[in-house]
């Protein structure tokens, strides 16, 4: 290229850049004039009316504030619902890389409610340690389920999460040997593809097992149960994100495929009833459990968030009146601290008892009524680290499930967009462009690594406490920090209860029609 041609090229480029700059400035000026007129004349927003154009920047700053707080301003232990330290542990466990820390803990040890495990002066040697032993759920059913795994994947519906997310969770669960709960959205081919053990959740809308009128269909229930991978059925009464309200799937997520699996119209908000229309008392709950178990021959339990708890006495007295075969095979207790689902803020923030309160209470009720060995207990609700799982085992849980922990293993960055179709990591969106970022084979390996590292490090806690296996953890192995800074053993906060005499069939069963107050009594 000659000198003259180079100069000509540079002049042309400068002219184009100048023209483009003038064009952009002109468009900006036109937009600003338009925004000024609109802001001055509208009446809905006082800030924009008094400060036209400039007032619009507050929305940008509010949006950016979430990310600046997460990455620049919040300390490691400050954020909610999960802080950076918790997320970092899960990320590293999922990537199967070193998770040790140096120079001391960043966790404050005098925060009221904090759990501290008490180490034994003579901890368990490695050669004396034993893995968690298998537990059978529903031994009286035609097809009982036995598993030794402690940590499993909680309910996340296909629809609420994406196809690649379900693919990764299914493959990862199969490799880890844990179960995958389908959530209330029905059974998809992606759940079945990799041979993972599945817990089919029956929500209040009975998606996947409903007839044309939304009632439970024995035929469809039998079809689902025919899959060998479906090992148990869980009747969902309520979940941690929204106790007292059914599932919410926005219309943008109700694709034709999702609609077919659920048995609903596409492109319409999928709103589940607040409760099962056919379950209005403890007796009807036991009737539904019996019906599902008769059709499927598999273990059946229910999931709930505990609020009012007097109804547990009614339920358990009724079990004795009908016979122990009427008991649920398991109860999943979800704490109000759960939160994977889209929910109204009053329910997310202010409804239901936290798991730290409800789990010991349910375990004690089962013990009191002599049902503890008949009904297995599953703990769910913001349990994502080994310490969380170890605490639940101390409280009396047989198994622990987590949803958000496995979402972090998939790459969730806590963008707080689960209720939209804009998840930047592809986990909770059906936008194909965003789903491309989630590579199922790689994420499946991370799901497996996370589950295995949780179980390994729960074992580390158990051995430090002086027991051979995590299943030997008891309440006296954990202390809880009190407001005065001192700790109290967990077995003093929740003393072991004595078992009632078995002849309680004539015990008090409260009458209906009192607005639920009958359930508030201890």
Number of C-alpha atoms within 10 A of each C-alpha: 7 7 8 9 10 11 12 12 13 12 12 12 12 12 12 12 12 12 12 12 12 12 12 12 12 12 12 12 12 12 13 15 14 12 17 17 14 15 23 16 12 11 11 9 11 13 15 22 18 12 13 19 20 14 16 14 11 12 10 10 11 10 11 11 12 12 13 12 12 19 11 8 12 13 14 17 14 13 15 9 12 16 16 19 16 17 21 14 20 29 23 18 23 27 20 16 11 9 13 7 8 5 5 6 8 11 11 8 13 17 15 14 15 15 21 19 21 16 15 14 9 11 16 19 12 10 7 10 17 15 14 17 12 12 16 14 25 26 15 14 17 13 17 17 18 13 16 14 21 28 27 22 27 25 24 25 23 25 28 28 21 23 24 25 27 26 22 26 32 31 25 30 25 20 19 21 19 24 27 27 28 26 23 28 29 25 24 20 11 18 25 19 13 18 16 23 23 25 23 26 28 27 26 26 27 25 25 28 24 21 15 9 7 16 16 22 17 17 13 14 19 16 14 18 20 11 11 12 19 25 23 27 26 27 24 24 21 25 29 30 28 28 26 18 19 25 25 18 21 18 16 16 26 22 15 13 13 21 20 16 18 25 20 20 15 18 15 15 15 22 15 18 16 17 18 22 11 13 15 11 12 19 15 13 19 20 14 18 22 19 15 24 23 16 14 24 20 23 27 30 27 22 23 21 31 26 19 16 19 16 22 19 22 19 18 24 22 23 22 21 16 14 11 15 14 16 23 24 28 23 22 26 28 31 28 29 24 24 20 23 21 18 19 12 11 9 16 19 14 12 19 25 20 20 24 16 14 22 25 22 19 22 22 22 20 21 18 19 21 19 21 18 10 18 21 23 25 25 28 33 27 25 24 26 21 21 17 16 27 29 24 25 24 23 28 23 25 19 22 25 28 26 23 22 25 26 23 23 27 29 22 21 16 21 13 13 13 19 18 17 21 18 23 21 20 26 26 29 27 23 16 11 10 17 21 12 14 20 15 21 14 13 23 27 22 27 30 27 22 30 29 22 20 23 20 15 17 25 24 22 22 28 25 20 25 21 24 23 21 27 22 15 24 20 22 19 25 22 22 22 19 15 11 9 14 12 18 16 19 23 18 12 13 15 13 14 13 12 15 11 9 13 11 15 15 10 14 11 16 15 8 11 8 9 7 13 13 18 17 11 11 12
